Amino acid sequence: MQPSPDIARLIAPRYRVAHCVLPPWHNEEINSISNPGSIGVAFTPQRAATVRRGSGKAEPRDVEPNTVGIGGHEPLAWLDVEAPSDLVEITADAELRRDIAEELRVSHHAGLDDLPNWADPVIVAIAMRFRSGARGWIFLSDLEQDTLVRAVYCRVLQLKFGGRIGRTGKLDPARFARVMEFVAANLHRELTLAELAEAAMLSPNHFARSFQRTTGLPPHRLVTVLRLQRAADRLKDLRLTVEDVAAEIGMTNLSHFRRLFRAQYGVPPSATR
């Protein structure tokens, strides 16, 4: 009996990430399609796989390990694959791709193109982090996921399509204060990079770079610090359980909450009571 595909996903309104562990297959036994405008990272090699772009003819394709492949305007169907596959596919929706491409002044390349088998250690490293997050080996916050998706598309548009990022400085005190007020009022729910950028009245990528220059931390890490600070304060109320406090700061996975709390304070949450 042929092994089944093993797929773990991270899903948000504007993007989705899938870590796929797939057996070999022939004659389209598995419905494996790379989405238009997607960015894939293969951790394993393939020799003479058979693919079909859109409704075109089948053609052979080799895949080197630890390489990046991007999808163009048509879906790419994988018809025959000789060896097991381990890969991550990142797919931003058309609107998000367009927003990023416009900011990098290459809006005509928002749909990307079919470009397989090229190396970039930054994108591979991000894909590895997504693989760990999808499998639950590490905790990826909503904000970190959003930031990493944008970083991958920025990297592709810069390396392959001539995207240009303008100079950025630090956030002025008024913008920084607005962002911190917004974060403080919304620690109980999921946050996105776009929401924080809107509070600063900047584009998401401009905001992320300026924020890190101002604080020394990327936005998602500072938000995590603030969430855990809020938790430490709320744990002083003995009427609340550890589970109650974790839920108040938007962390429903207790094991992740306890691990992050210990990493920040050196003790488990229960020890602060």
Backbone hydrogen bonds, N-H to C=O, Kabsch-Sander energy under -0.5 kcal/mol:
donor,donor_aa,acceptor,acceptor_aa,energy
6,D,21,V,-2.5
7,I,5,P,-0.6
8,A,19,H,-2.4
10,L,17,V,-2.8
12,A,15,Y,-2.5
15,Y,12,A,-0.7
16,R,91,T,-1.9
17,V,10,L,-3.0
18,A,89,E,-2.3
19,H,8,A,-3.1
20,C,18,A,-0.6
20,C,87,L,-2.9
21,V,6,D,-2.6
22,L,20,C,-0.6
22,L,85,S,-2.3
25,W,81,V,-1.9
28,E,79,L,-2.3
29,E,26,H,-1.2
32,S,30,I,-1.5
32,S,78,W,-0.5
33,I,31,N,-0.6
34,S,76,L,-3.1
37,G,72,G,-1.5
38,S,35,N,-1.6
39,I,90,I,-2.8
40,G,69,G,-3.5
41,V,88,V,-2.7
42,A,67,T,-2.1
43,F,41,V,-0.5
43,F,86,D,-3.0
44,T,86,D,-0.7
46,Q,63,V,-2.5
48,A,46,Q,-0.5
49,A,61,R,-2.0
50,T,80,D,-2.6
51,V,59,E,-3.0
52,R,77,A,-2.1
53,R,57,K,-0.6
54,G,52,R,-0.6
54,G,75,P,-2.9
56,G,53,R,-2.6
59,E,51,V,-2.6
61,R,49,A,-2.5
63,V,46,Q,-2.7
66,N,42,A,-1.9
67,T,42,A,-1.1
67,T,64,E,-0.7
68,V,118,W,-3.4
69,G,40,G,-2.6
70,I,115,L,-1.8
71,G,38,S,-2.7
76,L,34,S,-2.2
77,A,52,R,-2.9
77,A,75,P,-0.6
78,W,32,S,-2.8
79,L,50,T,-2.6
79,L,77,A,-0.8
80,D,50,T,-1.3
81,V,25,W,-2.9
85,S,22,L,-2.8
87,L,20,C,-2.2
88,V,41,V,-2.3
89,E,18,A,-2.5
90,I,39,I,-3.0
91,T,16,R,-2.7
92,A,37,G,-0.5
93,D,14,R,-2.8
97,R,93,D,-2.4
98,R,94,A,-2.2
99,D,95,E,-2.4
100,I,96,L,-2.3
101,A,97,R,-2.6
102,E,98,R,-2.5
103,E,99,D,-1.9
104,L,100,I,-1.7
105,R,102,E,-1.3
106,V,101,A,-2.9
109,H,106,V,-2.5
110,A,107,S,-1.6
112,L,109,H,-2.1
115,L,70,I,-1.5
115,L,113,D,-1.2
118,W,68,V,-1.9
124,V,120,D,-2.1
125,A,121,P,-2.2
126,I,122,V,-2.2
127,A,123,I,-2.5
128,M,124,V,-2.2
129,R,125,A,-1.8
130,F,126,I,-2.4
131,R,127,A,-2.5
132,S,128,M,-2.2
133,G,129,R,-2.3
134,A,130,F,-3.0
135,R,131,R,-1.7
136,G,133,G,-0.9
137,W,132,S,-2.3
138,I,132,S,-1.1
140,L,138,I,-0.6
141,S,139,F,-0.6
145,Q,141,S,-2.5
146,D,142,D,-2.1
147,T,143,L,-2.3
148,L,144,E,-2.7
149,V,145,Q,-2.4
150,R,146,D,-1.9
151,A,147,T,-2.2
152,V,148,L,-2.3
153,Y,149,V,-2.0
154,C,150,R,-2.5
155,R,151,A,-2.3
156,V,152,V,-2.3
157,L,153,Y,-2.5
158,Q,154,C,-2.1
159,L,155,R,-2.8
160,K,156,V,-2.7
161,F,156,V,-0.5
161,F,157,L,-0.9
162,G,158,Q,-0.7
163,G,157,L,-3.0
164,R,104,L,-2.2
166,G,164,R,-0.5
171,L,210,S,-0.7
176,F,172,D,-2.5
177,A,173,P,-2.4
178,R,174,A,-2.0
179,V,175,R,-2.2
180,M,176,F,-2.4
181,E,177,A,-2.3
182,F,178,R,-2.2
183,V,179,V,-2.7
184,A,180,M,-2.5
185,A,181,E,-1.6
186,N,182,F,-0.6
186,N,183,V,-1.4
187,L,184,A,-0.6
189,R,186,N,-1.5
196,L,192,T,-1.7
197,A,193,L,-2.6
198,E,194,A,-2.2
199,A,195,E,-1.7
200,A,196,L,-1.4
201,M,197,A,-0.7
201,M,198,E,-0.6
202,L,197,A,-2.3
207,F,203,S,-3.0
208,A,204,P,-2.5
209,R,205,N,-1.9
210,S,206,H,-2.4
211,F,207,F,-3.2
212,Q,208,A,-1.8
213,R,209,R,-1.9
214,T,210,S,-1.8
215,T,211,F,-2.6
216,G,212,Q,-2.6
221,R,218,P,-0.7
222,L,218,P,-1.7
223,V,219,P,-2.4
224,T,220,H,-1.9
225,V,221,R,-2.1
226,L,222,L,-2.5
227,R,223,V,-2.4
228,L,224,T,-2.3
229,Q,225,V,-2.1
230,R,226,L,-2.3
231,A,227,R,-2.1
232,A,228,L,-2.4
233,D,229,Q,-1.8
234,R,230,R,-2.4
235,L,231,A,-2.3
236,K,233,D,-1.1
237,D,234,R,-1.8
238,L,236,K,-1.0
240,L,237,D,-2.0
245,V,241,T,-2.1
246,A,242,V,-2.5
247,A,243,E,-2.2
248,E,244,D,-1.9
249,I,245,V,-1.1
249,I,246,A,-0.6
250,G,247,A,-1.6
251,M,246,A,-2.7
252,T,250,G,-0.7
254,L,252,T,-0.9
257,F,253,N,-2.3
258,R,254,L,-2.9
259,R,255,S,-2.1
260,L,256,H,-2.7
261,F,257,F,-2.6
262,R,258,R,-2.4
263,A,259,R,-2.1
264,Q,260,L,-1.7
265,Y,261,F,-2.9
266,G,262,R,-2.8
271,A,268,P,-1.4
272,T,269,P,-1.6
273,R,270,S,-1.2
